[in-house]
Structures are given as structure tokens and as C-alpha cells.
Amino acid sequence: NYDDPQVIEIWNNVFMQFNRKADGSLEPLPSTHVDTGMGLERLAMALQSKQSNYDTDLFQTLIQHMEKVSGKKYGVTEETDIALRVIADHVRAIAFSISDGQLPSNTGAGYVIRRILRRAVRYGYQVLDLKESFLADLSTVL
């Protein structure tokens, strides 16, 4: 981004040629390739002329649903905005991870999913003052 928030990297190319070992030395990979990375959220932001990923339709549907559920409006207080963004972001991560076969658990990657899930719930209960479960409904909205 060259220290300018108006400059957004949408696509990058990573030339996969070496494996860096623990000692810092480079070992040639058995097969080299180019990994092209394009962030869906960044692309949507650019195509929709938005200043933030959270202002795109990928997140706004979730944020608007949570506004209805919580009775709190996006764009009024920073604390509410952060909570709504965290919940929208986390429900996407949870749903995509589960659809890829990674279930919440007590170990490894499953533990990361579990922590993400708990963080989303915590923001809902502590910041948005929710008293009922809400994540399951968001999966339908997603």
C-alpha cells in the first residue's frame, strides 16, 4: 500500500521456487509455479467503489441483519461498528472453514475456529447486548 490507504493491492503474483529452511538457507522446490492471489473482498471493494471491505455487499447483508437483530445502527458508534464487523467477518470465516471440513474442536485448526466462534458470540452478547443465539441465523443470511 506504500503507506497510503487509497492504494489497495488487488492482485499479486508469488513465484514459488524455494523452501526457506529453519537456518535461512533456500532449498529448490521439486516443482516451481506461480501463485496468483486475488482477494475477493478487495476486488469487490474496488468494483463497488467502496472505501472498506465492510461496505461491500459481501459484508453489508450480514451487518444489516445484525442491525435488525440488535437494534443498533452501523456508523453511529465505533464500539458498535467494531462489533458488527467482527461478527460479520467471523461468521464468514466459520462458515467457510466448516464447509471446507474444519470443525471447531479443542486442538489444532479446530481450536482456532472455536476461538473465532466464541469471539463473535462474545461481541454479540457484550457489545450488542444480545440475549438470544444469533450465529445460526447469520449462516442463512450468508
C-alpha positions as CSV (number, residue, x, y, z in Angstrom):
1,N,0.0,0.0,0.0
2,Y,3.0,2.3,0.1
3,D,1.7,3.8,3.3
4,D,-1.4,5.3,1.6
5,P,-4.8,3.9,2.5
6,Q,-6.1,4.8,-1.0
7,V,-3.7,2.3,-2.6
8,I,-5.0,-1.2,-2.4
9,E,-3.3,-4.3,-3.7
10,I,-6.0,-6.3,-5.5
11,W,-3.9,-9.0,-7.2
12,N,-0.4,-10.3,-6.6
13,N,1.9,-12.9,-8.1
14,V,4.1,-15.1,-5.9
15,F,6.8,-17.0,-7.6
16,M,7.1,-20.3,-5.7
17,Q,10.6,-21.5,-6.3
18,F,12.3,-22.2,-2.9
19,N,11.6,-23.6,0.5
20,R,13.2,-21.5,3.2
21,K,14.7,-23.8,5.9
22,A,14.9,-23.0,9.6
23,D,18.6,-22.0,9.2
24,G,17.6,-19.4,6.5
25,S,19.0,-21.4,3.6
26,L,16.9,-21.9,0.4
27,E,16.1,-25.3,-1.0
28,P,14.8,-25.6,-4.5
29,L,11.2,-26.9,-4.6
30,P,10.6,-30.1,-6.6
31,S,8.1,-28.2,-8.8
32,T,8.0,-24.4,-9.3
33,H,4.9,-22.4,-10.0
34,V,3.3,-19.0,-9.8
35,D,0.6,-18.5,-7.2
36,T,-1.7,-15.7,-8.2
37,G,-3.6,-14.2,-5.3
38,M,-6.7,-12.1,-5.7
39,G,-8.6,-11.1,-2.6
40,L,-12.4,-11.4,-3.3
41,E,-13.2,-8.8,-0.7
42,R,-10.6,-6.3,-2.1
43,L,-11.9,-6.9,-5.7
44,A,-15.5,-6.3,-4.5
45,M,-14.4,-3.1,-2.8
46,A,-12.7,-1.8,-6.0
47,L,-15.6,-2.9,-8.3
48,Q,-18.2,-1.4,-6.0
49,S,-16.2,1.8,-5.4
50,K,-16.2,1.4,-1.6
51,Q,-13.6,2.6,0.9
52,S,-13.8,-0.5,3.1
53,N,-14.3,-4.2,2.6
54,Y,-17.1,-3.9,5.2
55,D,-19.0,-1.5,3.0
56,T,-19.4,-4.1,0.2
57,D,-22.3,-6.3,-0.3
58,L,-20.2,-9.2,0.9
59,F,-20.5,-7.8,4.5
60,Q,-23.4,-5.4,4.4
61,T,-26.1,-8.0,4.2
62,L,-24.7,-9.6,7.4
63,I,-24.2,-6.2,9.1
64,Q,-27.8,-5.1,8.2
65,H,-29.2,-8.3,9.5
66,M,-27.3,-7.8,12.8
67,E,-28.6,-4.2,13.0
68,K,-32.2,-5.6,12.9
69,V,-31.4,-8.3,15.5
70,S,-29.6,-6.0,17.9
71,G,-31.5,-2.7,17.3
72,K,-28.1,-1.0,17.0
73,K,-27.1,1.0,13.9
74,Y,-23.9,0.7,12.0
75,G,-22.0,4.0,11.6
76,V,-23.1,5.6,14.9
77,T,-20.5,4.5,17.4
78,E,-17.1,2.9,16.9
79,E,-17.7,0.2,19.5
80,T,-20.9,-1.0,17.7
81,D,-19.2,-0.8,14.3
82,I,-16.3,-2.9,15.5
83,A,-18.7,-5.5,17.0
84,L,-20.8,-5.7,13.8
85,R,-17.7,-6.0,11.6
86,V,-16.2,-8.7,13.9
87,I,-19.4,-10.7,13.8
88,A,-19.8,-10.4,10.0
89,D,-16.1,-11.3,9.4
90,H,-16.1,-14.1,11.9
91,V,-19.3,-15.8,10.7
92,R,-17.9,-15.9,7.2
93,A,-14.6,-17.4,8.4
94,I,-16.5,-20.0,10.5
95,A,-18.9,-20.9,7.7
96,F,-16.2,-21.2,5.1
97,S,-14.0,-23.3,7.4
98,I,-16.8,-25.7,8.2
99,S,-17.7,-26.0,4.6
100,D,-14.1,-26.9,3.9
101,G,-14.3,-29.7,6.5
102,Q,-12.7,-28.0,9.5
103,L,-15.0,-28.3,12.5
104,P,-14.5,-26.5,15.8
105,S,-12.6,-28.6,18.3
106,N,-10.2,-28.5,21.3
107,T,-7.0,-28.9,19.2
108,G,-5.1,-27.5,16.2
109,A,-7.0,-25.6,13.5
110,G,-10.3,-26.7,15.1
111,Y,-9.3,-24.8,18.2
112,V,-8.8,-21.6,16.1
113,I,-12.3,-22.0,14.6
114,R,-13.7,-22.5,18.1
115,R,-11.9,-19.3,19.3
116,I,-13.3,-17.3,16.3
117,L,-16.8,-18.6,17.0
118,R,-16.5,-17.6,20.7
119,R,-15.2,-14.2,19.9
120,A,-18.1,-13.5,17.6
121,V,-20.6,-14.6,20.3
122,R,-18.8,-12.5,22.9
123,Y,-19.1,-9.3,20.8
124,G,-22.8,-10.1,20.2
125,Y,-23.6,-10.6,23.9
126,Q,-21.2,-8.0,25.5
127,V,-21.3,-5.1,23.0
128,L,-24.6,-5.5,21.2
129,D,-26.4,-6.7,24.3
130,L,-27.9,-9.7,22.6
131,K,-29.7,-12.2,24.9
132,E,-30.5,-15.0,22.4
133,S,-28.4,-17.0,20.0
134,F,-27.8,-15.3,16.6
135,L,-25.0,-17.0,14.7
136,A,-27.1,-19.8,13.3
137,D,-29.4,-17.2,11.6
138,L,-26.4,-15.5,10.1
139,S,-25.4,-18.6,8.3
140,T,-28.7,-18.4,6.3
141,V,-28.1,-14.7,5.6
142,L,-24.6,-15.5,4.4
